[in-house]
Amino acid sequence: DVVAVGGGGNTAEVLLGGQAATSVALSASPNPSTAGQSVTLTGSVTPGVPFFGLPAGTLTFSDNGTALPSGTVGLSGGAAGYTTSSLAAGTHPITSAYSGNAAFLAGTSAALTETVNQAAQTIAFGALSNQSYGSAPFTVGATASSGLTVSFNSQTPQVCTVSVTTVALAAVGTCTVQATQAGNSNYAAATPVNQSFQVTNESQTIAFGALSNQSYGSVPFTVGATSSSGLTVSFNSQTPQVCTVSVTTVALAAVGTCTVQATQAGNSNYAAATPVNQSFQVTKESQTIVFGALSNQSYGSPPFTVGATASSGLTVSFNSQSPHVCTVSVTTVALAAVGTCTVQATQAGNSNYAAATPVNQSFQVTKESQTIAFGALSNQSYGSPPFTVGATASSGLTVRFNSQTPHVCTVSVTTVTLAALGTCRVQATQAGNSNYAAATPVNQSFLVTKESQTIAFGALSNQSFGSPPFTVGATASSGLTVSFNSQTPQVCTVSVTTVALAAVGTCTVQATQAGNSNYAAATPVNQSFQVTR
């Protein structure tokens, strides 16, 4: 049997069999509330018959018929409380159900509408440090009081961009990052929070490696360097008297220390880099001499010039390594003797070129040939006095003479003495010396003819017939014996040199010299005298 005892509002009084009816009341505080705010639900169970005492058991709190988490709470003094902050924004029909027991009937409160409004939220976004352009992307962070994830965007995309939480720098300037939280069903959108920082010109460095030493005269070469900014590096010479730079090409100008400077002036995003210098030594360039072989020369050849070139283009000098054989004046070689002439070519270098290794060229100075000029000799008559001959050698050396016909003529030094009739052949020779080869002998021949001779036969005195025989005498210029004969044998006779008178008259004695192999017959000479009574 059911007996309605009474009721009204949020209570119900029921008596069923032996169990007392109960009345369940429910309240909420605060109401309305905001999402995330703690709401305390309080339920109480009142018995319909007071003398039954206070009900025991549990109350279960439900939201729209679904028990709230851990929402079953034991009664204490007929009441139980439950606190939650998990109610979403909106309206929530909350009920509290009594479990009942042996003494009391179960019961459920009328639904209580709990209004939960969206909660406000704020963003905590700390200040950002200034960054230099070129710095690596970095992450930012912020928290929302709601605990919801904060989103980020760039308010200055020309200076910086944002992807999720990563900020990448795009240019120098002011970068403004905005933190937002759009809210959800429980939280209203947060007021965006901006943080700005300066993107400053990034410092940059230059990587410029060491340069190798170069010898003067080396071909121009290129240099290279990189900047941490990736911008193009420029180069200049700090020692233009030693080297010059055009773009990236270094040309050597002199021996010394060449200092090349690498610079990067920066741009709108990068500050100028600290210049970097690299120095290297420009050393004297080695040089070589090209000096061709020299032809052999015969002694007495005229002076001649020699030539050589140096790879440096500098003038080559010459000297004689054998001055007893040849001498050198500038580029002219003069021969001094037979032998090996060694001419040395040198280049002493200058401020840019090291001395070249000397180059020697040798040639033979051979004996010079010579000729003899020996003129024709005139025919000579036997008995002619000794005479001198002369000849010259093209070498200037003394010519010697000898007789190739000593039975006809003899030669002493330059004097020719005739010895007999015939052909006299005089030979001129020049034996040469250390510088001249022997000349080809030259012969000159002439005829030695019979010498004329004369008779000196003095006058004869008149003789009287009957005078005894007497001798006559005469001499021949040849020295040969003079013979006599009578041209008037009826008046006188001659025997050898004795004249005998034969009659009165004119006696003519003739003196003769018939000559010999060397002398022609002399012209007879007559002398006459009177043979008187």
GIDA-V292714 format. One record per pair of residues at least 12 apart in sequence whose ideal C-beta (glycine too) atoms are under 7 Angstrom apart, sorted by the first residue. I is the first residue (numbers start at 1). GAP is how many residues later the second one is. If there is no record, write none. Layout:
BEGIN
I & GAP
I & GAP
END
This chain:
BEGIN
2 & 12
2 & 14
3 & 12
5 & 16
5 & 43
10 & 15
10 & 16
10 & 99
10 & 100
11 & 12
11 & 14
11 & 35
12 & 95
13 & 35
14 & 34
14 & 91
15 & 33
15 & 34
16 & 89
19 & 84
19 & 85
19 & 86
20 & 27
20 & 28
20 & 29
20 & 32
20 & 83
20 & 84
20 & 85
21 & 27
21 & 84
22 & 23
22 & 24
22 & 25
22 & 26
22 & 33
22 & 76
22 & 82
22 & 83
22 & 85
23 & 23
23 & 25
23 & 84
24 & 19
24 & 21
24 & 72
24 & 74
24 & 83
24 & 84
24 & 85
25 & 18
25 & 19
25 & 21
25 & 84
26 & 15
26 & 17
26 & 68
26 & 69
26 & 70
26 & 83
26 & 86
27 & 15
28 & 13
28 & 66
28 & 84
28 & 86
31 & 83
31 & 84
32 & 83
32 & 84
32 & 85
33 & 81
33 & 83
34 & 82
34 & 83
34 & 85
35 & 53
35 & 54
35 & 81
35 & 83
35 & 84
35 & 151
35 & 152
36 & 49
36 & 83
36 & 150
37 & 48
37 & 82
38 & 45
38 & 47
39 & 44
39 & 45
39 & 48
39 & 75
40 & 41
40 & 43
41 & 20
41 & 40
41 & 41
41 & 53
41 & 55
42 & 37
42 & 39
43 & 16
43 & 18
43 & 36
43 & 37
43 & 53
43 & 66
44 & 34
44 & 35
45 & 30
45 & 33
45 & 53
46 & 32
47 & 57
52 & 51
54 & 23
54 & 24
55 & 20
55 & 23
55 & 43
55 & 49
56 & 19
56 & 45
57 & 18
57 & 41
57 & 42
57 & 43
57 & 44
58 & 14
58 & 15
58 & 16
58 & 17
58 & 41
59 & 14
59 & 16
59 & 21
59 & 37
59 & 38
59 & 39
60 & 12
60 & 37
61 & 21
61 & 33
61 & 35
62 & 33
62 & 35
63 & 29
63 & 31
64 & 28
64 & 29
68 & 14
68 & 16
87 & 27
87 & 29
88 & 28
88 & 97
88 & 98
89 & 27
89 & 28
89 & 29
89 & 96
89 & 97
90 & 26
91 & 22
91 & 24
92 & 22
92 & 24
93 & 18
93 & 20
94 & 17
94 & 18
94 & 20
95 & 13
95 & 14
95 & 16
96 & 13
118 & 65
118 & 68
118 & 69
118 & 70
119 & 27
119 & 67
119 & 68
120 & 68
121 & 23
121 & 24
121 & 25
121 & 60
121 & 62
121 & 66
121 & 67
121 & 69
122 & 23
122 & 68
123 & 19
123 & 21
123 & 27
123 & 56
123 & 58
123 & 67
123 & 70
124 & 18
124 & 19
125 & 17
125 & 54
125 & 68
125 & 70
127 & 68
128 & 12
128 & 49
128 & 67
128 & 69
129 & 68
130 & 67
130 & 68
130 & 70
131 & 38
131 & 66
131 & 68
132 & 68
132 & 69
132 & 70
132 & 71
133 & 36
133 & 38
133 & 39
133 & 66
133 & 67
133 & 68
133 & 69
133 & 136
133 & 137
134 & 68
134 & 95
134 & 136
135 & 34
135 & 67
137 & 29
137 & 30
137 & 31
138 & 29
139 & 26
139 & 27
140 & 12
140 & 25
140 & 27
140 & 37
141 & 24
142 & 37
142 & 51
144 & 37
144 & 46
146 & 35
146 & 41
148 & 33
148 & 36
148 & 39
150 & 29
150 & 30
150 & 31
151 & 29
152 & 13
152 & 25
152 & 26
152 & 27
153 & 25
153 & 27
154 & 23
155 & 21
155 & 23
155 & 39
156 & 17
156 & 18
156 & 19
156 & 20
158 & 12
158 & 13
159 & 12
159 & 14
159 & 15
159 & 16
159 & 40
160 & 15
160 & 39
162 & 15
169 & 30
171 & 28
171 & 98
172 & 27
172 & 28
172 & 29
172 & 96
172 & 97
173 & 26
174 & 22
174 & 24
175 & 21
175 & 22
175 & 24
176 & 18
176 & 20
177 & 18
178 & 14
178 & 16
179 & 13
179 & 14
180 & 12
201 & 65
201 & 68
201 & 69
201 & 70
202 & 27
202 & 67
202 & 68
202 & 69
203 & 68
204 & 23
204 & 24
204 & 25
204 & 60
204 & 62
204 & 66
204 & 67
204 & 69
205 & 23
205 & 68
206 & 19
206 & 21
206 & 27
206 & 56
206 & 58
206 & 67
206 & 70
207 & 18
207 & 19
208 & 17
208 & 54
208 & 68
208 & 70
210 & 68
211 & 12
211 & 49
211 & 67
211 & 69
212 & 68
213 & 67
213 & 68
213 & 70
214 & 38
214 & 66
214 & 68
215 & 68
215 & 69
215 & 70
215 & 71
216 & 36
216 & 39
216 & 66
216 & 67
216 & 68
216 & 69
216 & 136
216 & 137
217 & 68
218 & 34
220 & 29
220 & 30
220 & 31
221 & 29
222 & 26
222 & 27
223 & 12
223 & 25
223 & 27
223 & 37
224 & 24
225 & 37
227 & 37
227 & 46
229 & 35
229 & 41
231 & 33
231 & 36
231 & 39
233 & 29
233 & 30
233 & 31
234 & 29
234 & 30
235 & 13
235 & 25
235 & 26
235 & 27
236 & 25
236 & 27
237 & 23
238 & 21
238 & 23
238 & 39
239 & 17
239 & 18
239 & 19
239 & 20
241 & 12
241 & 13
242 & 12
242 & 14
242 & 15
242 & 16
242 & 40
243 & 15
243 & 39
245 & 15
252 & 30
254 & 28
254 & 97
254 & 98
255 & 27
255 & 28
255 & 29
255 & 96
255 & 97
256 & 26
257 & 22
257 & 24
258 & 21
258 & 22
258 & 24
259 & 18
259 & 20
260 & 18
261 & 14
261 & 16
262 & 13
262 & 14
263 & 12
284 & 65
284 & 68
284 & 69
284 & 70
285 & 27
285 & 67
285 & 68
285 & 69
286 & 68
287 & 23
287 & 24
287 & 25
287 & 60
287 & 62
287 & 66
287 & 67
287 & 69
288 & 23
288 & 68
289 & 19
289 & 21
289 & 27
289 & 56
289 & 58
289 & 67
289 & 70
290 & 18
290 & 19
291 & 17
291 & 54
291 & 68
291 & 70
293 & 68
294 & 12
294 & 49
294 & 67
294 & 69
295 & 68
296 & 67
296 & 68
296 & 70
297 & 38
297 & 66
297 & 68
298 & 68
298 & 70
298 & 71
299 & 36
299 & 38
299 & 39
299 & 66
299 & 67
299 & 68
299 & 69
299 & 136
299 & 137
300 & 68
301 & 34
303 & 29
303 & 30
303 & 31
304 & 29
305 & 26
305 & 27
306 & 12
306 & 25
306 & 27
306 & 37
307 & 24
308 & 37
310 & 37
310 & 46
312 & 35
312 & 41
314 & 33
314 & 36
314 & 39
316 & 29
316 & 31
317 & 29
318 & 13
318 & 25
318 & 26
318 & 27
319 & 25
319 & 27
320 & 23
321 & 21
321 & 23
321 & 39
322 & 17
322 & 18
322 & 19
322 & 20
324 & 12
324 & 13
325 & 12
325 & 14
325 & 15
325 & 16
325 & 40
326 & 15
326 & 39
328 & 15
335 & 30
337 & 28
337 & 97
337 & 98
338 & 27
338 & 28
338 & 29
338 & 96
338 & 97
339 & 26
340 & 22
340 & 24
341 & 21
341 & 22
341 & 24
342 & 18
342 & 20
343 & 18
344 & 14
344 & 16
345 & 13
345 & 14
346 & 12
367 & 65
367 & 68
367 & 69
367 & 70
368 & 27
368 & 67
368 & 68
368 & 69
369 & 68
370 & 23
370 & 24
370 & 25
370 & 60
370 & 62
370 & 66
370 & 67
370 & 69
371 & 23
371 & 68
372 & 19
372 & 21
372 & 27
372 & 56
372 & 58
372 & 67
372 & 70
373 & 18
373 & 19
374 & 17
374 & 54
374 & 68
374 & 70
376 & 68
377 & 12
377 & 49
377 & 67
377 & 69
378 & 68
379 & 67
379 & 68
379 & 70
380 & 38
380 & 66
380 & 68
381 & 68
381 & 69
381 & 70
381 & 71
382 & 36
382 & 38
382 & 39
382 & 66
382 & 67
382 & 68
382 & 69
382 & 136
383 & 68
383 & 135
384 & 34
386 & 29
386 & 30
386 & 31
387 & 29
388 & 26
388 & 27
389 & 12
389 & 25
389 & 27
389 & 37
390 & 24
391 & 37
391 & 51
393 & 37
393 & 46
395 & 35
395 & 41
397 & 33
397 & 36
397 & 39
399 & 29
399 & 30
399 & 31
400 & 29
401 & 13
401 & 25
401 & 26
401 & 27
402 & 25
402 & 27
403 & 21
403 & 23
404 & 21
404 & 23
404 & 39
405 & 17
405 & 18
405 & 19
405 & 20
407 & 12
407 & 13
408 & 12
408 & 14
408 & 15
408 & 16
408 & 40
409 & 15
409 & 39
411 & 15
418 & 30
420 & 28
420 & 98
421 & 27
421 & 28
421 & 29
421 & 96
421 & 97
422 & 26
423 & 22
423 & 24
424 & 21
424 & 22
424 & 24
425 & 18
425 & 20
426 & 18
427 & 14
427 & 16
428 & 13
428 & 14
429 & 12
450 & 65
450 & 68
450 & 69
450 & 70
451 & 27
451 & 67
451 & 68
451 & 69
452 & 68
453 & 23
453 & 24
453 & 25
453 & 27
453 & 60
453 & 62
453 & 66
453 & 67
453 & 69
454 & 23
454 & 68
454 & 69
455 & 19
455 & 21
455 & 27
455 & 56
455 & 58
455 & 67
455 & 70
456 & 18
456 & 19
457 & 17
457 & 54
457 & 68
457 & 70
459 & 68
460 & 12
460 & 49
460 & 67
460 & 69
461 & 68
462 & 67
462 & 68
462 & 70
463 & 38
463 & 66
463 & 68
464 & 68
464 & 69
465 & 36
465 & 38
465 & 39
465 & 66
465 & 67
465 & 68
467 & 34
469 & 29
469 & 30
469 & 31
470 & 29
471 & 26
471 & 27
472 & 12
472 & 25
472 & 27
472 & 37
473 & 24
474 & 37
474 & 51
476 & 37
476 & 46
478 & 35
478 & 41
480 & 33
480 & 36
480 & 39
482 & 29
482 & 30
482 & 31
483 & 29
483 & 30
484 & 13
484 & 25
484 & 26
484 & 27
485 & 25
485 & 27
486 & 21
486 & 23
487 & 21
487 & 23
487 & 39
488 & 17
488 & 18
488 & 19
488 & 20
490 & 12
490 & 13
491 & 12
491 & 14
491 & 15
491 & 16
491 & 40
492 & 15
492 & 39
494 & 15
501 & 30
503 & 28
504 & 27
504 & 28
504 & 29
505 & 26
506 & 22
506 & 24
507 & 21
507 & 22
507 & 24
508 & 18
508 & 20
509 & 18
510 & 14
510 & 16
511 & 13
511 & 14
512 & 12
END
